[in-house]
Amino acid sequence: MKVIILAMATIVSLSTSLVQAADIDAGKAKAASCAGCHGGAGISPAPVYPNLAGQKEMYLYQQLAAFKSGTRDNAMMASMVAGLSDDDMKNIAAYYASLSCQ
């Protein structure tokens, strides 16, 4: 039981730190290069690219980090995230999470 409580506390603290560190305006500025595929408001104009608007912030951050580390393999995304810092990825994730998916 103590292990479960500790694990839950760790998850909450990680998600809280992600939210606190994020700068939505900076994320919007960095996300400008994402608009060609994912749309200016995070709704993709093409069915082959996912909508990012309204996705969970932690999920978006984890995907960007996976593309950057190579654990998620996609040449286009790897080149897009190559120059992003950890804070950049957090900010982009916060920006897209703040958008309505409607």
C-alpha positions, 0 to 999 in steps of 0.5 A: 500500500505504501508503494502505491501511495509513493508511486501516485505521489511521484506521478502527481509531482511530476505532472505538477512540475511539468505544468508549473514549468510550462510557458504557453506563449513560448510554446505557441511561438515554438509551435509555429513550425508545427502548423504545416502538418498539425494545423495552426490551431492544432487541428490537422488539415490532413488526415495523415497527421494527428490533431494535437489540440486538447491532447494531454500535456504530459502525453504530448511532452512524452511523445516529443521526448521520445522522438528526440531520444529516438525511442519513437522512430519517425524521421520527420519528427526527429528532425523537427525536435532535434533542436528543441530543449526540454523546456521547449518541449514542455512549452509546446506540450502546454500550448497544444494542451491549452487549445480546444479540440473542437 
